[in-house]
Structures are given as C-alpha cells and as structure tokens.
C-alpha cells in the first residue's frame, strides 16, 4: 500500500506513520518543517517528505491520502485534499482511517480532556512490563520505549483517543477510559453539550462485553452511562466511586496514595509529583486489573515508569531543574503549577499560551492559575486560527498575572528565556508550559543556563 500523509510530523499522524512503516507500507508525507518526528520517520524508512501543502504532492499511484484535520482550516492547504478528491485517491481523516489501521486489534482507548497522554503511556508501559507486548499510539514520546507508537506483538493496542474533530469516533474499543471532562477545543465544539455528546457517541462504540472506566468526580456520569449497557466503573476521590483514591502525599518528586476497590486497599507510589499522577496511574492500574493482571504486580512496576515527553519531563542544569510540560487548559495548568510548588522549590514559570480562541473562551478560568510563582509570559501561539484574534496578549496577561509573586509579559521567546536565566538560582525549578514552542524554549533555556 502506498500512502501520503499530510501533517506527518504531528503527534496524531506520526505514530500512525511509524506503524505503517513497521507493517511494510510505502509511506511519504508533507509537514510544515522537518521536525524531530519527521527525523525519526526517516530513520524508520520514510522515503519522501515535502515541506508545506501543495496539490502537486498528490500522485496518481497513491492508494490513499491521509490528512490532518488542520488543513481544512486553511484554504491554501486544503487544495491538497481537493486534488486528492478530484483525481479519485481515497482520502481519510484519522477517525476514518483508524478502523483500517486497527481492524485486527483489541483496542484500549484512553480519552478525556486532561491526562490521556500520560495515562496512555502508563497503561502501555504497565502492560508491557507485565508481559503483554501490546501496540500503542501516544500523543507524546514514551520515555521508557523512546517512541510514540509501535504495532506490538500482542492483539492488544493502547491508543490515546483524541476527541478533537471527533477523531476517536473511528474506534470500537474493548476498554474505554475517560480521564476527565471539561469544555475544550472551542474551535470545533460549539458548546459543552456538543462536547459531552461526542463522548456519549464514543462509549456507545465500545464492543459488546467491553468495559468503560470513567472519572467520577463532578462529571456527567449518568449521561455517559446511559449510552453504554456493559461493564461500567468510576474512579476518583469521592467515596461514591467504584475505585476510590485517597491519602495523596507528595514528597519531592514522588507521589503516594491509597486505592480502595471494594474491601481491598492498595498502596501505590510513582516517581513524579502531583495528584494528577495518582489519578492517571490509578486508571492505568484498573485497566490492567480489568485485563486479568494482578493489580499488586502492576503497582510494583510503577517505580520503573520514566514518564512521557513534555509531561512534567525534567532536566537539571547547574543545579536548576527545568520541567517541560504540555499543559494549556487552565485546569491542567493549575494542577501542574501546584505539583511544581509541592516539590518545595522556588518556581519560575515560562508560559506560552495556546490558541487565542481558547484564551478568550476560558478567560476567567485562567485567573489565579499561577498563584505563588514568578510568571514569565510569552505571546499567544496561534493554532488553526486567522486574524482578527478575539483577545490581545495584554488583556490575557492582565488575567493570568493574578496572584503571582511577579509577572512579566515578554515580546518574544528569546526575551522570556533571557529573563528566566537572570531570575533563576541554584535549587530553583523553571517550569515551561507550552504547546507550540515548548521543546525550543527548553532547548534554548538549557543552553543558556
């Protein structure tokens, strides 16, 4: 099979490309730049890469054209898709292609507004450690496996189930996890009801005899549950859940907690700080239990988990800890900032906001998320957006600086890095919160320290 992938260097398509190459497919692609994902694909056998989008990329000998939904937001980029349709090349978005890719797999789908990347990484790692050499597709690099995807040797496949553009509706999982539910992706979902309805459709696709595991605290459990007649479990801190998390303690870069399942109590710990790690690890542990593994055996493997790229990924330079994190929604930013503070270090945050529309729609929710830290804010990163933008950098900064120890709005990434170097001292923690340029900021910061 010969396929061309538009957006091949993105988190959603790059792991799919790896699996296709592993299967022996003839893969070419295009991307805005030759990023690290593209370089990894060249090492695995990618033959051709074009920069940018163009109708000229579509060849008559293609069996399929696979594309990121982002190209539909730009008329110039969309011409590549239009050409594929015009010449009769079968064209697929992710939700349309996933059933083809995973037709011979039993799918464990990890969804939710927050935590799905880490939970997918954790679940894949634990299953592999317990002897199930599963396949996986993750929206970030598993540091244990040094990749974001593989076909695997078993029938099971763990996938990060992305709700944007309803990509996860192409899945028919045997196990579905919902880690959290809050309004997001305002550029696709018109309101919270439409967002929740998409998850209702997602669980309705779970196979007969399958399982749904859902975060049960302050989420529309009953509405989700009415769309699934099979085995349904909830987890969370509230005692009404089937799986109850309690006694979370953070000691430096380690978190520990208790898990109550019926009459049984389990003690777990993981070498990362923050209650979000307790939540995500618990979901992964319960998935292992559902699949027939001893949860005690799975708990013992947690101390070997090395994390996920850009999810509280830490480095140390001259006594200063630099943490790279993908957080962009105000809830996950707050949780991540609190986790950084809980280490006991002085915290400086370099923050590159993501999407003007998200910043405008969730404006009030950003107030106070940086309480107790020094904030260095970069210009907002525009993604899938065109002028005019609904909010200015200055107006957004006037909200985010609330409760900070100090705050500065910088005009560029270089200015932000320079200021962080000036402000940081041995023993400090610099937390980089960015989607668009996170790796670049961290790279430049580590070089300058």
C-alpha positions in Angstrom: 0.0 0.0 0.0 1.3 3.4 -0.9 0.1 6.4 1.2 0.8 10.1 1.5 0.2 11.7 4.9 -0.4 15.5 5.2 0.8 16.6 8.7 3.0 13.5 9.0 5.2 15.2 11.7 2.3 15.9 14.1 1.6 13.9 17.2 -1.5 12.3 15.8 -0.2 11.1 12.5 3.5 10.4 13.2 2.8 7.3 15.3 0.4 6.0 12.7 3.2 6.5 10.1 5.6 4.5 12.2 3.2 1.6 12.4 2.5 1.7 8.7 6.3 1.6 8.0 6.6 -1.3 10.5 3.9 -3.1 8.5 5.8 -2.5 5.3 3.7 0.2 3.7 5.2 2.7 1.2 4.8 6.0 3.1 5.5 9.6 2.0 4.3 12.8 3.6 4.4 16.5 4.0 4.8 18.7 7.0 5.4 22.4 7.8 9.0 21.6 8.8 11.4 18.7 9.2 10.9 18.3 13.0 12.1 15.6 15.3 9.1 13.3 14.5 10.0 13.5 10.8 13.6 12.7 11.5 12.5 9.6 13.5 10.4 8.5 10.5 13.3 8.9 8.1 15.3 6.5 10.3 12.4 4.0 10.1 12.1 4.1 6.3 10.2 7.2 5.3 11.1 7.9 1.6 9.8 11.3 0.7 9.0 14.4 2.6 7.6 17.7 1.1 7.5 20.9 3.1 4.2 22.6 3.2 1.0 21.6 1.5 0.5 21.5 -2.3 -1.7 19.8 -4.8 1.5 18.6 -6.5 2.1 16.1 -3.7 -0.8 14.0 -4.9 0.4 11.3 -7.3 -1.9 9.1 -9.4 -0.3 5.9 -8.0 -1.3 6.6 -4.4 -3.6 4.1 -2.7 -4.7 6.6 -0.1 -4.2 10.2 1.1 -4.3 10.6 4.9 -4.6 14.1 6.3 -4.7 16.1 9.4 -8.0 17.9 10.0 -6.0 21.1 10.4 -5.6 21.5 6.6 -9.3 22.1 6.3 -8.9 25.4 8.3 -6.7 27.0 5.6 -7.9 27.4 2.0 -4.4 27.2 0.5 -3.5 24.0 2.4 -6.9 22.4 1.6 -6.0 22.4 -2.1 -4.0 19.2 -1.4 -7.1 17.4 -0.2 -9.2 18.9 -3.0 -6.7 17.5 -5.5 -6.8 14.0 -4.0 -10.6 14.0 -4.2 -10.5 15.3 -7.8 -8.2 12.6 -9.0 -10.0 9.8 -7.2 -7.5 9.0 -4.5 -9.2 7.6 -1.4 -8.8 10.2 1.4 -9.1 9.6 5.1 -9.1 11.7 8.3 -7.9 9.9 11.4 -11.3 8.8 12.6 -11.9 7.3 9.1 -8.5 5.6 9.0 -8.3 4.2 12.5 -10.7 1.3 11.8 -8.5 0.3 8.9 -5.3 0.5 10.9 -6.6 -1.3 13.9 -9.0 -3.8 12.3 -7.2 -6.8 13.8 -6.6 -5.4 17.3 -8.4 -5.3 20.6 -8.3 -1.6 21.4 -7.9 0.0 24.8 -8.8 3.7 24.2 -7.8 6.4 26.7 -9.8 9.5 26.3 -10.6 12.7 28.3 -9.9 16.4 28.5 -6.8 16.0 30.7 -4.4 13.2 31.4 -4.9 11.0 28.4 -1.4 11.1 27.1 0.2 10.2 30.4 -2.5 7.5 31.1 -1.9 6.0 27.7 1.8 5.9 28.3 1.4 4.4 31.7 -1.1 1.8 30.5 1.2 0.8 27.6 4.2 0.6 30.0 2.5 -1.4 32.6 1.0 -4.0 30.2 4.4 -4.4 28.5 6.1 -4.8 32.0 3.5 -7.5 32.9 4.3 -9.4 29.7 1.7 -8.1 27.2 3.8 -6.7 24.3 0.9 -4.5 23.2 0.9 -2.0 20.4 0.4 1.7 21.3 -0.2 5.1 19.8 0.5 8.1 22.1 0.4 11.8 21.6 3.8 12.1 23.1 7.0 10.1 23.5 7.0 7.3 26.0 10.4 7.7 27.6 10.5 4.1 28.6 10.1 3.0 24.9 11.7 6.1 23.3 8.9 6.3 20.8 5.3 7.4 20.5 4.0 4.3 18.7 4.5 0.7 17.7 2.4 -2.1 16.2 3.3 -4.5 19.0 3.3 -8.3 19.2 0.1 -9.0 21.0 -3.5 -8.5 19.9 -4.0 -5.5 22.3 -3.5 -1.9 21.3 -3.5 1.0 23.6 -4.4 4.3 22.0 -4.7 7.9 23.0 -8.3 8.6 21.9 -8.3 12.3 20.8 -11.7 14.0 20.8 -10.7 16.9 18.6 -12.6 16.7 15.2 -14.3 13.5 16.7 -11.1 11.5 15.8 -11.9 8.9 18.5 -15.3 8.1 16.9 -13.5 5.8 14.5 -12.7 3.5 17.3 -14.5 0.4 18.6 -12.6 -0.3 21.8 -13.0 -3.2 24.1 -12.0 -0.9 27.0 -12.6 2.8 27.0 -11.3 5.2 29.7 -12.5 8.8 30.2 -9.9 10.5 32.5 -11.8 13.8 32.9 -14.4 16.0 31.2 -14.2 19.8 30.8 -15.0 22.0 27.8 -12.1 22.3 25.4 -11.4 22.7 21.6 -13.7 25.7 21.2 -12.6 25.8 17.6 -14.5 22.6 16.9 -17.2 22.0 19.6 -19.8 24.8 19.8 -20.6 24.2 23.5 -20.2 21.9 26.4 -23.3 19.8 25.4 -21.8 19.1 22.0 -18.5 18.2 23.6 -20.2 15.7 26.0 -22.4 14.3 23.3 -19.2 13.3 21.4 -18.1 11.3 24.4 -21.5 9.7 24.6 -21.1 8.5 21.0 -17.6 7.3 21.9 -18.7 5.0 24.7 -21.6 3.7 22.5 -19.0 2.3 20.2 -17.5 0.1 22.9 -17.8 -3.5 21.9 -20.4 -5.8 23.4 -19.0 -7.3 26.7 -16.5 -4.4 26.9 -15.7 -2.0 29.7 -15.9 1.7 30.4 -13.8 3.3 33.2 -14.7 6.9 33.9 -13.5 9.7 36.2 -16.5 10.0 38.5 -15.9 13.3 40.4 -18.0 16.2 39.1 -18.6 14.7 35.7 -21.8 13.8 33.9 -21.5 10.1 34.8 -25.2 9.3 34.3 -25.5 10.8 30.9 -22.4 8.9 29.7 -23.6 5.7 31.3 -26.9 5.8 29.5 -25.1 5.3 26.3 -23.4 2.1 27.3 -25.0 -1.1 28.6 -21.9 -3.0 29.5 -19.4 -3.1 32.5 -19.2 0.5 33.8 -16.9 1.6 36.6 -16.0 5.0 38.0 -12.8 6.2 39.8 -12.0 9.3 41.8 -11.6 10.8 45.2 -15.3 10.8 46.1 -16.3 7.8 48.1 -19.3 7.1 45.8 -16.9 5.8 43.1 -16.2 2.1 42.5 -12.5 2.9 42.8 -11.6 5.4 45.5 -8.3 7.4 45.6 -7.3 8.8 48.9 -4.4 9.9 51.1 -2.4 11.5 48.3 1.0 12.6 49.6 3.8 14.4 47.6 7.4 14.1 48.8 9.8 15.9 46.5 9.4 14.3 43.1 7.4 11.3 44.4 3.7 10.8 44.9 2.0 8.1 47.0 -1.7 7.3 47.6 -4.2 4.6 48.6 -6.6 2.8 46.2 -9.8 1.3 47.6 -11.6 -1.3 45.4 -14.4 -2.9 47.4 -12.9 -4.3 50.6 -9.4 -4.2 49.2 -6.9 -1.4 49.9 -3.8 -0.9 47.8 -0.8 1.4 48.4 0.8 2.9 45.3 3.6 5.4 44.6 5.1 6.8 41.4 8.3 8.9 40.9 6.5 12.0 39.8 4.9 14.8 41.8 1.3 15.8 41.7 -2.2 14.4 42.3 -2.7 14.1 38.5 -0.1 11.2 38.6 -2.1 9.4 41.2 -5.3 9.8 39.1 -3.7 8.7 35.9 -1.8 5.8 37.4 -4.9 4.5 39.1 -6.8 4.4 35.8 -3.9 2.5 34.2 -3.8 0.1 37.1 -7.5 -0.6 36.9 -7.2 -1.3 33.2 -4.5 -3.9 34.0 -6.9 -5.4 36.5 -9.8 -5.5 34.0 -7.5 -7.3 31.6 -6.8 -10.0 34.2 -3.5 -8.9 35.7 -2.8 -8.8 39.4 -3.0 -5.1 40.5 -0.3 -5.7 43.1 2.1 -6.8 40.4 1.2 -3.7 38.3 1.8 -1.4 41.3 5.3 -2.7 41.7 6.1 -1.7 38.2 5.2 2.0 38.7 8.6 2.9 40.2 10.1 2.0 36.8 8.0 4.4 34.9 10.2 7.1 33.3 7.4 9.4 32.2 6.2 10.9 28.9 7.8 13.6 26.8 6.6 17.1 27.7 4.5 15.8 30.6 6.5 17.1 33.7 9.6 16.0 31.9 12.6 17.2 34.0 16.2 18.0 33.3 18.9 19.6 35.6 21.5 22.1 34.6 23.8 23.8 37.1 21.5 22.9 40.0 18.4 24.3 38.3 15.6 21.9 37.5 13.9 22.6 34.1 10.5 21.0 33.6 8.9 20.7 30.1 5.1 20.4 30.2 2.4 20.5 27.5 -0.3 21.9 29.8 -2.5 24.5 28.1 -6.0 24.2 29.6 -6.4 26.3 32.9 -7.3 23.2 35.0 -4.2 21.3 33.9 -2.0 24.3 34.2 -3.2 24.8 37.8 -2.6 21.2 38.7 0.9 21.2 37.1 1.9 24.5 38.8 0.7 23.1 42.2 2.8 20.0 41.5 5.9 22.1 40.9 5.3 24.1 44.0 4.8 20.9 46.0 8.4 19.9 45.3 9.4 22.6 47.8 11.5 24.5 45.2 11.2 28.2 44.2 9.1 28.1 41.0 9.5 30.3 37.9 7.1 29.7 35.0 7.7 30.4 31.3 4.2 30.2 29.8 3.4 30.3 26.1 -0.5 30.4 25.9 -2.1 28.2 23.2 -4.8 29.5 20.9 -6.3 32.9 21.1 -9.8 31.4 21.0 -9.1 29.1 24.0 -7.7 32.0 25.9 -10.7 34.2 25.2 -13.4 31.5 25.8 -11.8 30.3 29.1 -10.5 33.7 30.2 -12.0 33.8 33.7 -10.7 30.3 34.4 -7.1 31.5 33.9 -7.4 33.8 36.9 -5.2 32.5 39.8 -3.7 29.5 38.0 -0.2 30.9 38.6 -0.7 31.7 42.3 2.6 31.8 44.2 5.0 31.7 41.3 7.1 34.1 39.2 5.4 34.3 35.8 7.2 35.0 32.5 4.5 35.0 29.8 5.2 34.8 26.0 3.0 35.8 23.1 0.0 33.6 22.5 0.6 30.8 20.0 -1.9 30.9 17.2 -3.0 27.4 16.1 -5.7 26.8 13.4 -6.6 30.5 13.7 -6.8 33.5 11.4 -7.0 37.2 12.1 -8.7 39.0 13.7 -7.9 37.4 17.1 -10.6 37.5 19.8 -8.2 38.7 22.6 -5.0 40.6 22.9 -1.9 39.4 24.6 -2.1 42.3 27.1 -5.7 41.7 28.0 -5.0 38.0 28.6 -1.9 38.8 30.7 -4.0 41.1 32.9 -5.9 38.0 34.0 -3.1 35.4 34.2 -0.9 37.6 36.4 -3.4 37.5 39.2 -1.9 36.0 42.4 1.7 35.8 41.0 4.8 36.7 43.0 6.0 38.6 40.0 4.9 38.7 36.4 6.3 39.9 33.0 4.8 39.9 29.5 7.6 39.3 27.0 7.6 40.3 23.4 9.4 37.1 22.2 10.6 33.7 23.3 14.2 34.9 23.4 13.3 37.6 25.8 11.5 35.1 28.0 14.4 32.7 28.1 16.8 35.5 28.9 14.7 36.7 31.8 14.3 33.2 33.2 18.1 32.8 33.2 18.5 36.1 35.0 15.9 35.2 37.7 16.8 31.6 38.4 19.3 30.4 41.0 20.6 27.1 42.1 17.8 25.0 43.6 15.1 26.7 41.6 12.6 25.0 39.3 11.8 26.6 35.9 8.5 25.2 34.6 8.0 25.6 30.8 4.3 25.4 29.9 3.9 25.5 26.2 2.4 23.6 23.3 3.7 25.4 20.3 7.4 26.0 21.1 7.9 24.0 24.3 10.8 22.0 23.1 12.5 25.0 21.6 12.1 27.1 24.8 13.6 24.2 26.9 16.5 23.7 24.5 17.4 27.4 24.5 17.0 27.6 28.2 19.2 24.6 29.0 21.9 26.0 26.6 21.8 29.4 28.3 21.8 28.3 32.0 
